[in-house]
Amino acid sequence: MALLSRREGEAPKRSLWQRIKDVALMDVAVLARGGVNPGSLEQVEEILLGADFGVKTTMELVSEVDRLAKRGFIKTEGEFLDALRLGVRQSLEAGNSNPALTFAETGPTVILVIGVNGAGKTTFIGKLAARLRGQGKRVVVAAGDTFRAGAIDQLRLWAERVGADFVGGRPGGDPAAVAVDAIDAAVTRGTDVVIVDTAGRLHTSSNLMEELKKVARVIKKRLPDAPHETLLVLDGTIGQNAVAQARTFTDAVPVTGLVITKVDGTARGGIVLAVHEAIDVPVKFIGTGEKATDLEPFDAEQFAKDVFEE
């Protein structure tokens, strides 16, 4: 199933590749003569920027396509499509790009989950817990979002649904204390993974970002190698604001991986590339729906195919 699928009941929309074909491939014979029309390339740039690829990634992708066309390597529609997909894959595989989760060699693995309100952190935690449970791991989820009304109960329901243990504090309590209680419980019970939720915070709020730093410090004090993963959850529908969020969060804590949610609700999948390029952090998961199984480990090659779906 394509990662960038449309929601049930939605009217079909022209794909990114269809829109590019409209402006760049009106006359395939032009390609065969050794190039893409410069005016068409400018329109391709506009389409990619509109799909949130970001300026740097867009310029590099279009420049590479132009170079290949002029050298005679792009003479057909299929070769044009392959060049775009290859460029996306290479961009996503550049730099720090390993999508695999890091697990502790001994003791529990601690995964800290961060992001702003509405990005889908709690739902992601439920999905990740379900995935890890399916792999035979014992999981504790910690309700470190002690401020949002209903957040503790929401995570408790997810834990019950997927068969994970649950540790929560009182509403308005200290989220760092909840994280430590969960780690202590995991050590006592021989649990494999601790997933710590955090309060959704505006990336522009310095006080809340300081609190997030405290949670990370307290976790490290309890387990020197932890958190083993700090996953930043970003809403795939918010465009370039996701880049600003990513930069601010990475300034506060060492982010080790990205989770892009709601990708099924947008054709603007280029934000995945833009964020990866901006902070050099690997994309680890893509959220594609609401069910517990709607979580895809990130695959750069498959994503490149999906973003330019025919």
TIMARRO-919987 format. One record per atom (N, C-alpha, C): x, y, z. Coordinates in steps of 0.2 Angstrom, whole numbers, padded with zeros to 4 digits, always signed. Each point is the difference from the previous one (the first is absolute). Layout:
XYZ
...
***
This chain:
+0004-0006+0000
-0004+0006+0000
+0004+0006+0000
-0001+0005-0004
+0004+0006+0000
-0001+0004+0006
+0006+0003+0002
+0000+0004+0006
-0004+0006-0001
+0000+0003-0005
-0003+0006-0002
-0007-0001-0002
-0004-0004+0003
-0006-0002-0002
-0005+0005+0002
-0006+0001-0004
-0005+0004+0001
-0005-0003+0005
-0003+0004+0004
-0005-0002+0005
-0006-0003-0003
-0003-0005+0003
-0006-0003-0003
-0006+0005-0001
-0003+0001-0006
-0005+0004-0001
+0002+0007-0003
+0007+0001+0000
+0002+0006-0003
+0000-0001-0008
-0001+0006-0003
+0000+0000-0008
+0007-0001-0002
+0002-0004-0005
+0007-0001-0002
+0003+0007-0003
+0006+0001+0002
+0003+0006-0002
+0006-0002-0005
+0002+0005-0004
+0006-0001-0004
+0006-0001+0004
+0004-0005-0001
+0006-0001+0003
+0005+0005-0002
+0005+0000+0005
+0006+0004-0002
+0003-0001-0006
+0001-0007-0002
+0003-0002-0006
-0005+0002-0006
-0006+0000+0001
-0005+0002-0006
+0001+0007-0001
+0001+0004+0005
+0000+0008-0001
+0007+0001-0003
+0005-0003+0002
+0007+0001-0003
+0000-0002-0008
-0004-0005-0001
+0000-0003-0007
-0004+0006-0004
-0005+0003+0002
-0003+0005-0003
+0004+0006-0003
+0005+0002+0004
+0004+0005-0002
+0007-0002-0003
+0002-0006+0002
+0007-0001-0003
+0000-0005-0005
-0005-0004-0002
+0000-0005-0005
-0006+0001-0005
-0001+0006-0001
-0005+0001-0006
+0002-0003-0006
+0007+0000-0001
+0002-0002-0007
+0007-0004+0002
-0001-0007+0000
+0005-0004+0002
+0006+0000-0005
-0002+0002-0006
+0006+0001-0005
+0005+0005+0002
-0002+0005+0004
+0005+0005+0003
+0005-0003+0004
-0002-0005+0004
+0004-0004+0004
+0005-0004-0004
-0002-0003-0005
+0004-0004-0005
+0005+0004-0003
-0001+0007-0001
+0005+0004-0003
+0005+0003+0005
-0001-0002+0006
+0006+0001+0005
-0002+0006+0005
-0006+0000+0003
-0001+0004+0005
-0007+0002+0002
-0001+0003+0005
-0007+0002+0002
+0000+0007-0001
-0006+0003-0002
-0001+0007-0001
+0002+0004+0006
+0004+0005+0000
+0001+0004+0006
-0006+0003+0003
-0005+0002-0003
-0006+0002+0002
-0004-0005+0004
+0001-0006-0003
-0004-0006+0003
+0004-0002+0007
+0006+0001+0000
+0004-0001+0006
-0002+0005+0006
-0001+0006-0002
-0002+0005+0005
-0007-0002+0003
-0004-0003-0004
-0007-0002+0002
+0001-0006+0004
+0004-0004-0001
+0001-0006+0004
+0003+0002+0007
+0004+0005+0000
+0003+0003+0006
-0006+0002+0005
-0005+0004-0004
-0005+0003+0004
-0005-0006+0003
-0001-0005-0004
-0004-0006+0002
+0003-0003+0006
+0007-0001+0000
+0003-0003+0006
+0001+0004+0006
+0001+0006-0001
-0001+0005+0006
-0007+0000+0003
-0005+0000-0005
-0007+0000+0003
-0001-0007+0004
+0004-0005-0002
-0001-0007+0004
+0005+0000+0006
+0003+0006+0002
+0004+0000+0006
+0006-0003+0000
+0003-0001-0006
+0007-0003-0001
+0005+0005+0003
-0001+0006+0001
+0005+0005+0002
+0004+0002-0005
+0003+0006+0000
+0004+0003-0005
+0006-0004-0002
+0004-0002+0005
+0007-0003-0001
-0002-0007-0004
-0004-0004+0003
-0002-0006-0003
-0002+0000-0007
-0005+0005-0001
-0003+0001-0006
+0005+0002-0006
+0005+0005+0002
+0005+0002-0005
+0005-0006-0001
+0001-0004+0004
+0005-0005-0001
-0004-0005-0004
-0006-0002+0001
-0003-0005-0004
-0001+0002-0007
-0003+0007-0001
-0001+0002-0007
+0007+0001-0004
+0005+0002+0004
+0007+0000-0004
+0002-0006-0002
-0001-0006+0004
+0003-0006-0002
-0004-0003-0006
-0007+0001+0000
-0004-0002-0005
+0002+0004-0007
+0001+0006+0001
+0003+0004-0006
+0006-0003-0003
+0005-0001+0005
+0007-0003-0002
-0001-0006-0004
-0004-0005+0003
-0001-0006-0003
-0003+0000-0007
-0005+0005+0000
-0003+0000-0007
+0004+0003-0005
+0004+0005+0002
+0005+0003-0005
+0006-0005-0002
+0001-0005+0004
+0005-0005-0001
-0003-0006-0004
-0007+0000-0001
-0003-0005-0004
-0002-0006+0004
-0001+0001+0006
-0002-0006+0005
-0007+0000+0001
-0004+0006-0002
-0007+0000+0001
-0003+0002-0007
-0003-0005-0003
-0003+0001-0007
-0007-0003+0000
-0002-0003+0006
-0007-0002+0000
-0004+0002+0006
-0006-0001+0000
-0004+0002+0006
+0002-0004+0006
+0001-0007-0001
+0003-0004+0005
+0006+0002+0003
+0005+0002-0004
+0007+0002+0002
-0001+0006+0004
-0004+0005-0002
-0001+0006+0004
-0003-0002+0007
-0005-0005+0001
-0003-0002+0006
+0006-0003+0004
+0004-0005-0003
+0005-0003+0004
+0005+0005+0003
+0002+0005-0004
+0004+0005+0002
-0002+0004+0006
-0006+0002+0000
-0003+0003+0006
+0000-0004+0006
-0002-0007-0001
+0000-0004+0006
+0006-0002+0003
+0005+0000-0005
+0007-0002+0002
+0003+0007+0004
-0002+0005-0002
+0002+0006+0004
-0003+0001+0007
-0006-0002+0000
-0003+0000+0007
+0003-0005+0004
+0001-0006-0002
+0003-0005+0004
+0007+0002+0002
+0004+0002-0004
+0007+0002+0002
+0000+0006+0005
-0005+0005-0001
+0000+0005+0005
-0002-0003+0007
-0005-0005+0000
-0002-0003+0007
+0006-0004+0003
+0004-0003-0005
+0005-0004+0003
+0007+0003+0001
+0000+0007-0001
+0006+0004+0001
+0000+0001+0008
+0007+0000+0002
+0001+0002+0007
-0003-0005+0005
-0002+0003+0005
-0003-0005+0006
-0007-0002-0002
+0000-0007-0003
-0006-0002-0003
-0002-0007+0002
+0003-0003+0005
-0002-0007+0002
-0007+0000+0004
-0005-0003-0003
-0007+0000+0003
-0001-0005+0005
+0005-0004+0002
-0001-0005+0005
+0000+0003+0007
-0004-0003+0004
+0000+0002+0007
+0006-0002+0004
+0003+0004+0004
+0005-0002+0005
-0002-0003+0006
+0002-0006+0002
-0002-0004+0006
+0006+0000+0005
-0001+0000+0006
+0005+0000+0005
+0003-0007+0000
+0006-0001+0001
+0004-0006+0001
-0002-0004+0006
-0001+0003+0005
-0003-0003+0006
-0005+0005+0004
-0005-0003+0003
-0005+0004+0003
-0005+0002-0004
-0005+0004+0002
-0005+0003-0004
+0002+0005-0005
-0002+0000-0006
+0000+0005-0005
-0005+0006+0002
+0003+0006+0000
-0005+0006+0001
+0000+0004-0006
-0007+0001-0002
-0001+0004-0006
-0004+0006+0003
+0003+0006-0001
-0004+0006+0001
-0003+0003-0006
-0007+0001+0001
-0004+0003-0006
-0002+0007+0001
+0002+0004-0004
-0001+0008+0000
-0003+0003-0006
-0003+0006+0001
-0003+0003-0006
-0006+0005+0003
-0003+0003-0005
-0005+0005+0002
-0007-0003+0001
-0004+0004+0003
-0007-0002+0001
-0003-0002-0007
-0004-0005-0001
-0003-0002-0006
+0004-0003-0005
+0007-0002+0001
+0004-0003-0005
-0002-0007+0000
-0003-0003+0005
-0001-0007+0000
+0004-0004+0005
+0003+0003+0005
+0005-0004+0004
-0003-0006+0004
-0005+0001+0003
-0003-0005+0004
-0003-0006-0004
-0003+0002-0006
-0002-0006-0005
+0006-0003-0002
+0006+0003-0002
+0006-0003-0002
+0002-0005+0005
+0000+0002+0006
+0003-0004+0006
-0004-0007+0000
-0007+0001-0001
-0004-0006+0000
+0002-0005-0005
+0001+0003-0006
+0002-0004-0006
+0006-0003+0001
+0005+0004+0002
+0007-0003+0001
+0000-0005+0006
-0004+0001+0005
-0001-0006+0005
-0003-0006-0003
-0005+0001-0004
-0003-0006-0003
+0005-0004-0005
+0004+0004-0003
+0005-0003-0005
+0006-0004+0004
+0002+0003+0006
+0005-0003+0004
-0003-0006+0003
-0006+0000+0003
-0004-0005+0003
+0000-0006-0006
-0001+0002-0006
-0001-0005-0005
+0007-0004-0001
+0005+0004+0002
+0007-0003-0001
+0002-0004+0006
-0005-0001+0005
+0001-0004+0006
+0004+0004+0006
+0000+0006-0001
+0003+0004+0005
-0005+0003+0006
+0003+0000+0006
-0004+0003+0005
+0001+0007+0000
-0006+0004+0001
+0000+0007-0001
-0003+0003+0006
+0003+0006+0002
-0003+0004+0005
-0001+0007-0003
-0006+0003+0000
-0002+0007-0002
+0000+0004+0005
+0003+0006+0000
+0000+0005+0006
-0004+0006-0002
-0005+0002+0003
-0004+0006-0001
+0003+0006+0002
+0005+0002-0003
+0004+0006+0002
-0004+0007-0002
-0005-0001-0004
-0004+0006-0002
-0005+0001+0006
+0002+0004+0005
-0004+0000+0006
-0005+0007+0000
+0001+0003-0006
-0004+0007+0000
-0006+0000-0004
+0000-0004-0006
-0006+0000-0004
-0005-0004+0003
-0006+0003+0000
-0006-0004+0002
-0001-0006-0004
-0001-0005+0004
-0001-0007-0003
+0006-0004-0003
+0006+0003+0000
+0006-0003-0003
+0002-0006+0004
-0001+0000+0006
+0002-0006+0004
-0005-0006-0001
-0006+0002+0000
-0005-0005-0002
+0000-0003-0007
+0002+0004-0004
+0001-0002-0007
+0005-0005-0001
+0006+0002+0003
+0006-0005+0000
-0002-0006+0004
-0004+0000+0005
-0001-0006+0004
-0005-0005-0005
-0004+0003-0003
-0004-0004-0005
+0004-0003-0005
+0005+0003-0003
+0004-0003-0005
+0004-0005+0003
+0003+0001+0006
+0003-0006+0003
-0004-0006+0001
-0006+0001+0003
-0005-0006+0000
-0001-0003-0006
-0001+0004-0005
-0002-0003-0007
+0006-0004-0003
+0006+0002+0001
+0006-0004-0003
+0004-0004+0005
-0002-0001+0006
+0003-0004+0005
+0006+0002+0003
+0001+0007+0000
+0006+0003+0003
-0002+0002+0008
+0006+0000+0004
-0001+0002+0007
-0001+0008-0001
-0003+0003+0006
-0001+0007+0000
+0002+0003+0006
+0004+0006+0000
+0002+0004+0006
-0003+0007-0001
-0003+0002+0004
-0003+0007+0000
+0001+0004+0006
+0000+0006+0000
+0000+0005+0006
-0007+0003+0001
+0000+0005+0004
-0006+0004+0001
+0000+0005-0005
-0006+0003-0002
+0000+0005-0004
+0003+0006+0003
+0004+0004-0004
+0004+0005+0002
+0006-0001+0004
+0002-0007+0000
+0006-0002+0004
+0006+0001-0004
+0006-0002+0003
+0006+0001-0003
+0002-0006-0006
+0000+0002-0006
+0001-0005-0005
+0007-0004+0000
+0005+0004+0003
+0006-0004+0001
+0000-0005+0005
-0004+0001+0005
-0002-0005+0005
-0003-0006-0003
-0005+0001-0004
-0003-0006-0004
+0004-0004-0004
+0005+0003-0003
+0005-0003-0004
+0004-0005+0004
+0003+0003+0006
+0004-0004+0004
-0004-0006+0003
-0006+0001+0002
-0005-0005+0003
+0000-0006-0005
-0001+0002-0007
-0001-0005-0005
+0007-0004-0001
+0005+0004+0000
+0007-0004+0000
+0001-0005+0005
-0002+0003+0006
+0001-0005+0006
-0004-0006+0000
-0007+0001-0003
-0004-0005+0000
+0002-0005-0006
+0003+0002-0005
+0003-0004-0005
+0006-0004+0002
+0004+0003+0004
+0006-0003+0003
-0002-0006+0004
-0005+0002+0005
-0003-0005+0004
-0003-0006-0003
-0004+0001-0005
-0004-0005-0004
+0004-0003-0005
+0006+0002-0002
+0004-0003-0006
-0003+0002-0006
-0003+0006-0001
-0004+0002-0006
+0006+0002-0005
-0002-0001-0006
+0005+0002-0006
+0000+0007-0002
-0006+0003+0000
+0000+0007-0003
-0005+0004+0004
+0003+0007+0002
-0004+0005+0003
-0001+0005-0005
-0007+0002-0002
-0001+0005-0004
-0003+0006+0004
+0003+0006+0000
-0002+0005+0004
-0003+0006-0004
-0007+0001+0001
-0003+0006-0003
+0002+0006+0004
-0001+0006-0004
+0002+0006+0003
-0006+0005-0002
-0001+0005+0004
-0005+0005-0002
+0001+0003-0006
-0005+0001-0004
+0001+0004-0007
+0001+0007+0002
+0006+0003-0003
+0002+0006+0001
+0001+0004-0006
-0002+0007+0000
+0002+0004-0005
+0007+0001-0001
+0003-0001-0006
+0007+0000+0000
+0003+0007+0001
-0005+0005+0001
+0002+0007+0001
+0000+0002+0007
-0002-0005+0005
+0000+0001+0007
+0006-0002+0003
+0004+0005+0003
+0007-0002+0003
-0001-0003+0006
-0005+0001+0004
-0001-0003+0007
-0002-0007-0001
-0004-0002-0005
-0002-0007-0001
+0006-0004-0003
+0004+0003-0004
+0006-0003-0003
+0005-0001+0006
+0000+0004+0004
+0005-0001+0006
-0003-0006+0004
-0006-0001+0001
-0003-0006+0003
+0002-0006-0003
-0001+0000-0007
+0002-0006-0004
+0008-0002+0001
+0004+0005+0001
+0007-0001+0001
+0001-0003+0007
-0004+0002+0005
+0000-0003+0006
-0002-0008+0000
-0005-0001-0004
-0002-0007+0000
+0005-0004-0003
+0004+0002-0005
+0005-0004-0003
+0006+0000+0004
+0001+0005+0004
+0006+0000+0005
-0001-0006+0006
-0007+0000+0002
-0001-0004+0006
+0000-0007-0003
-0002-0002-0006
+0000-0006-0003
+0007-0003+0000
+0005+0005-0003
+0007-0002+0000
+0003-0001+0007
-0002+0004+0005
+0002-0001+0006
-0001-0007+0003
-0007-0003-0002
-0002-0006+0003
+0004-0006-0004
+0000+0001-0007
+0004-0005-0004
+0005+0004-0004
+0006+0000+0001
+0005+0004-0004
+0000+0000-0007
-0002-0006-0003
-0001-0001-0008
-0006+0003-0002
-0005+0001+0004
-0007+0002-0002
-0001+0008-0001
-0005+0002-0004
-0004-0004-0004
+0004-0003-0006
-0002-0006-0002
+0004-0003-0005
-0003+0002-0007
-0006+0003+0000
-0003+0003-0006
-0004+0006+0003
+0001+0006-0004
-0005+0005+0001
-0003+0002-0006
-0006-0002-0001
-0004+0000-0006
-0004+0007+0000
+0001+0004-0005
-0004+0006-0001
-0006-0002-0005
-0006+0001+0002
-0006-0001-0004
-0002+0006-0003
-0001+0000-0007
-0002+0006-0004
-0006-0001-0004
-0004+0005+0000
-0007-0001-0004
+0002+0001-0007
-0001-0005-0005
+0002+0001-0007
-0004+0005-0004
-0005+0003+0003
-0005+0004-0003
+0002+0008+0001
+0005+0001+0004
+0001+0007+0002
+0005+0004-0004
+0003-0004-0005
+0004+0004-0005
+0007+0002+0003
+0003+0005-0002
+0006+0002+0002
+0001+0002+0008
-0006+0001+0003
+0001+0001+0007
+0003-0006+0004
-0001-0006-0003
+0003-0006+0003
+0008+0001+0000
+0003+0003-0005
+0007+0001+0000
+0002+0005+0006
-0004+0005+0001
+0001+0005+0006
+0000-0004+0007
-0006-0004+0000
+0000-0004+0006
+0006-0005+0001
+0002-0003-0005
+0005-0005+0000
+0007+0003+0003
+0001+0006-0003
+0006+0004+0002
+0000+0002+0007
-0006+0002+0003
+0000+0002+0007
+0000-0005+0004
-0003-0006-0001
+0000-0006+0004
+0008-0003+0000
+0003+0000-0005
+0007-0003+0000
+0005+0005+0003
-0002+0006+0001
+0004+0005+0004
-0001-0001+0007
-0006-0003+0002
-0001-0001+0007
+0003-0007+0003
-0002-0005-0004
+0002-0007+0002
+0003-0004-0006
+0005-0005+0001
+0002-0003-0006
-0005-0005-0003
-0003+0002-0006
-0005-0004-0003
+0004-0005-0004
-0003-0006+0000
+0004-0006-0003
-0005-0003-0006
-0006+0002+0000
-0004-0002-0006
-0006+0004-0001
-0003+0000-0006
-0006+0003-0001
-0006-0005-0002
-0006+0003+0002
-0006-0004-0001
-0005+0005-0004
-0001-0001-0006
-0005+0004-0003
-0007-0003-0001
-0005+0003+0003
-0006-0002+0001
-0005+0003-0005
-0006-0003-0001
-0005+0003-0005
+0002+0000-0007
+0005-0004-0002
+0003+0000-0007
-0006-0002-0005
-0005-0004+0003
-0005-0002-0005
-0005+0006-0001
+0000+0005+0004
-0004+0006-0002
+0003+0005-0004
+0005-0001-0003
+0003+0006-0004
+0004-0003-0006
+0000+0004-0005
+0004-0002-0006
+0007+0004+0001
+0001+0003+0005
+0006+0005+0001
+0005-0004+0003
+0002-0006-0002
+0005-0004+0003
+0007+0002+0000
+0001+0006-0003
+0007+0002-0001
+0003+0003+0007
-0005+0001+0005
+0002+0002+0006
+0005-0005+0004
-0001-0006-0002
+0004-0005+0003
+0007+0001-0002
+0002+0002-0006
+0006+0001-0003
+0003+0007+0003
-0004+0005+0001
+0002+0006+0002
+0002+0000+0007
-0004-0004+0005
+0002+0000+0007
+0007-0004+0000
+0000-0006-0003
+0006-0004+0000
+0006+0004-0002
+0000+0004-0005
+0005+0004-0003
+0002+0005+0005
-0005+0003+0004
+0001+0006+0004
+0004-0002+0006
-0001-0006+0003
+0003-0001+0007
+0004-0007+0000
+0001-0003-0006
+0004-0006-0001
-0002-0005+0005
-0006-0002+0001
-0003-0005+0004
-0004-0005-0004
+0001-0006+0001
-0004-0005-0004
-0007+0000+0002
-0004-0001-0006
-0007-0002+0001
-0001-0007+0002
-0003-0001+0006
-0001-0007+0002
-0007-0004-0001
-0005+0005+0000
-0007-0003-0001
-0004+0005-0004
-0005-0003-0003
-0005+0004-0004
-0007-0002+0003
-0004+0005+0002
-0007-0002+0002
-0004+0001-0006
-0004-0006-0001
-0004+0000-0006
-0008-0001+0001
-0002+0001+0006
-0007-0001+0002
-0001+0000+0007
-0006-0002+0002
-0002+0000+0007
+0000-0007+0004
+0001-0005-0004
+0000-0007+0004
+0007-0001+0003
+0000-0005+0004
+0006-0001+0004
+0005-0003-0005
-0002-0003-0006
+0005-0003-0005
+0002+0006-0005
-0003+0006+0001
+0002+0005-0005
+0006+0004+0001
+0006-0004+0001
+0006+0003+0001
+0005-0004-0004
+0004+0004-0004
+0004-0004-0005
+0007+0002+0002
+0005-0005+0001
+0007+0002+0001
+0002+0003-0007
+0004+0005+0001
+0002+0004-0006
+0004-0003-0005
-0001+0000-0006
+0004-0003-0006
+0001+0005-0005
+0006+0003-0001
+0001+0005-0005
-0002-0002-0007
+0002-0006-0002
-0002-0002-0007
-0008+0000-0001
-0003-0003+0005
-0007+0000-0001
-0004+0007+0001
+0003+0004+0004
-0003+0007+0000
+0001+0003-0006
+0006+0000-0003
+0001+0003-0007
-0005-0002-0005
-0001-0007+0000
-0005-0002-0005
-0007+0003+0002
-0002+0000+0006
-0006+0003+0002
-0001+0007-0001
+0005+0004+0001
-0001+0007+0000
-0001+0002-0008
+0003-0004-0004
-0001+0001-0008
-0004-0006-0002
-0006-0001+0003
-0004-0005-0002
-0003+0001-0007
+0000-0005-0004
-0003+0001-0007
-0007+0000+0000
***
